[in-house]
């Protein structure tokens, strides 16, 4: 199940990355150009970053929420799911 979810996430991340790349290449200002997780969480992004008071974790969360493109986040999550599903036991 996780392998299938990982494959679907990798494909979704690839297509979002392609649309983002095309939009940046064409220099158009649309939804895909600056798509990050902070666009989805909105005003709660600062709450998520400040939840744990450790500087290293806050810096990592800040990068993941504000600077990492959404396609990269989906690709990373898909690779993680795929690896867990491929290595884990099948019930």
FISE-790433 format. One line per field, with one value per residue: x, y, z of N, C-alpha, C in turn; residue number from 1. Coordinates in steps of 0.001 Angstrom, whole numbers, plus 500000, padded with zeros to 6 digits. Layout:
N
neast: c(X	...) $
nnorth: c(Y	...) $
nup: c(Z	...) $
caeast: c(X	...) $
canorth: c(Y	...) $
caup: c(Z	...) $
ceast: c(X	...) $
cnorth: c(Y	...) $
cup: c(Z	...) $
n: c(NUM	...) $
END
This chain:
91
neast: c(500811	501904	503900	502536	501297	503599	504579	502512	502750	505314	504893	502964	504483	506426	504874	503846	506256	507058	505041	505559	508166	507689	506048	507814	509761	508319	507932	505560	503057	501567	499667	501400	504065	505361	504808	504567	504612	503696	501781	499580	499151	498892	498234	498982	501535	503705	503100	503520	506281	507332	506631	508339	510973	513700	516570	517825	515821	513808	514990	515136	512407	511520	512828	511621	508914	508698	510624	511226	510246	506934	506731	509151	508788	506662	507849	509951	508468	507125	509283	510144	507839	507814	510256	509848	507645	508761	510816	509644	507686	505199	501858) $
nnorth: c(498809	501274	501460	501865	504307	505844	505769	507128	509624	510393	510646	512722	514797	515055	515972	518384	519709	519939	521653	523901	524519	525130	527377	529148	529378	530636	532994	533689	534868	532980	530494	528270	529126	530123	528071	526776	525022	526813	528310	526706	526276	528817	531347	529813	528913	530125	529308	526563	526464	527659	525866	523928	524703	524482	525542	524338	522617	524455	525962	524007	523379	525902	526125	523916	524667	527346	527772	525469	524150	523067	520842	519549	518812	516981	515074	514176	513098	511103	509453	508629	507178	505196	503860	502877	501218	499415	498184	497363	494761	492778	492408) $
nup: c(500000	500838	498949	496569	497171	497406	494755	493424	494679	493870	491110	491127	492282	490284	488072	489127	489483	486788	485773	487345	486490	483766	484082	485363	483364	481353	482598	483892	486133	488202	490027	490293	490347	492763	494617	497748	500920	502771	501468	501582	504328	505320	507650	509797	509543	510905	513507	513325	512809	515137	517105	518292	520405	519593	517941	515648	514691	514193	512138	510138	509790	508953	506475	505152	505105	504136	502060	500487	497436	496580	494941	495418	498081	497858	496184	497867	500007	498606	497813	500324	501231	499240	499704	502323	501842	500018	501424	503815	505443	503836	504697) $
caeast: c(500000	502774	504635	501623	501171	504871	504637	501579	503312	506429	504315	502354	505579	507039	504010	503824	507555	507048	504209	506294	509266	507134	505583	508986	510393	507506	507875	504179	502756	500374	499653	502464	505415	505891	504010	505242	503661	503130	500585	498462	498903	498508	498684	499449	502916	504571	502797	504177	507731	507665	506089	509455	511904	515089	516945	518080	514531	513104	515596	514734	510992	511396	513197	510628	507609	508733	511540	511220	509105	505961	507063	510230	508221	505885	508812	510615	507501	506893	510452	510094	506794	508226	511302	509240	506818	509590	511629	508790	507030	503831	500984) $
canorth: c(500000	502451	501519	502486	505710	506467	505956	508208	510890	510736	511134	514030	515752	515280	516818	519723	520296	520307	522849	525008	524862	525793	528707	530001	529617	531607	534186	534033	534975	532199	529702	527273	529683	530174	527149	526177	524533	527968	528772	525864	526428	530203	532048	528854	528524	530557	528457	525277	526659	528013	524864	523330	525819	524139	526331	523477	522135	525615	526285	522965	523586	527125	525787	523006	525304	528601	527856	524262	524096	522021	519645	518884	518196	515814	514065	513610	512262	509926	508573	508041	506153	504097	503093	502142	500157	498413	497466	496792	493481	492784	491618) $
caup: c(500000	500871	497688	495598	497554	497062	493299	493067	495154	492991	489851	491375	492450	488973	487254	489713	489145	485367	485613	487958	485591	482584	484486	485588	482080	480633	483445	484179	487551	488495	491255	490332	490372	494122	495414	498897	501919	503477	500754	502014	505762	505542	508849	510795	509244	512015	514654	513098	512943	516515	518023	519021	520607	519289	516762	514492	514180	513646	510845	509193	509495	508172	505102	504576	504932	503388	500925	499665	496515	496920	494170	496139	499281	497434	495725	499041	500707	497770	497904	501659	501217	498367	500378	503435	501283	499343	502412	504850	505195	503328	505564) $
ceast: c(500864	503581	503789	501450	502447	504989	503715	502111	504484	505909	503688	503431	506267	506187	503898	505137	507632	506225	504880	507429	508795	506692	506752	509681	509647	507379	506440	503956	501446	500591	500874	503848	506023	505117	504875	504175	503007	501908	499362	498133	498543	499091	499210	500893	503871	504337	503493	505677	508113	507202	507181	510541	513380	515453	517150	516775	513740	513663	515181	513270	510769	511733	512119	509307	507674	509573	511516	510022	508203	506247	508185	509734	507441	506816	509522	509709	507215	508049	510479	509051	507206	509278	510735	508408	507643	510385	510762	508140	505615	502969	499905) $
cnorth: c(501268	502579	502217	503975	506476	506736	507085	509567	511334	511275	512516	515103	516071	516218	518239	520435	520734	521574	524076	525468	525581	527210	529655	530340	530679	532928	534653	534028	534243	531379	528794	527850	529637	529257	526485	525693	525699	528535	527966	526068	527851	530798	531107	528416	528926	529719	527112	525402	526889	526982	524233	524400	525499	524803	525478	522998	523288	526008	525277	523114	524839	526859	524935	523704	526516	528574	526658	524288	522900	520734	518866	518185	516932	514715	513395	512694	510986	508942	507889	506928	504948	503228	502278	500980	499057	497571	496747	495490	493698	491901	490967) $
cup: c(500000	499583	496626	495897	497216	495576	492865	493508	494293	491662	490019	491539	491138	488125	487813	489410	487692	485153	486220	487047	484342	482930	484742	484283	481282	481381	483678	485681	487809	489756	491382	490607	491774	495064	496488	499875	502656	502762	501185	503495	506144	506804	509933	510573	510369	513265	514533	513313	514400	517535	518879	519163	520354	517959	515514	513868	513576	512286	509778	508805	508666	506707	504444	504281	504012	502113	499991	498726	496833	496162	494849	497390	498923	496930	496898	499829	499927	497825	499270	501727	500384	499049	501538	502909	500631	500340	503447	504440	504651	504231	504775) $
n: c(1	2	3	4	5	6	7	8	9	10	11	12	13	14	15	16	17	18	19	20	21	22	23	24	25	26	27	28	29	30	31	32	33	34	35	36	37	38	39	40	41	42	43	44	45	46	47	48	49	50	51	52	53	54	55	56	57	58	59	60	61	62	63	64	65	66	67	68	69	70	71	72	73	74	75	76	77	78	79	80	81	82	83	84	85	86	87	88	89	90	91) $
END
